[in-house]
Amino acid sequence: MTPERKVKEGVKKLLKLHGAYYLMPVMNGMGAPALDFHCIQNGRAFCIETKAPGKKPTPRQLLTIQSIEQAGGRCFVIDGAEGLSELGSWLESGFAG
């Protein structure tokens, strides 16, 4: 299993634990760019970009994150345990922000 795949599995586990709906778009080079996970929990829209430990989003992914946040969505970039912990705390809070 690749390092990024391990992060994705951790994200899926957290989302399921907290009853979040999620969709993982399959990108084929056509249409608008998307992040790895598009999610809803308790009426909150959020997206997640997963990375192998130490990796950063591409410029195109950063533009996508910016567009989502400008529309009122929340974005997380997760590359390991710290990001998973942040997401878990946010999911537990039940509050937008």
Buried (B, 14 or more C-beta within 10 A) or exposed (E): EEBBEBBBEBBBEBBEEBEBEBEBBEEEEEEEEBBBBBBEBEEBBBBBBBBEEEBEBEEEBBEBBEEBEEEEBBBBBBBBEEBBEEBBEBBEEEEEE
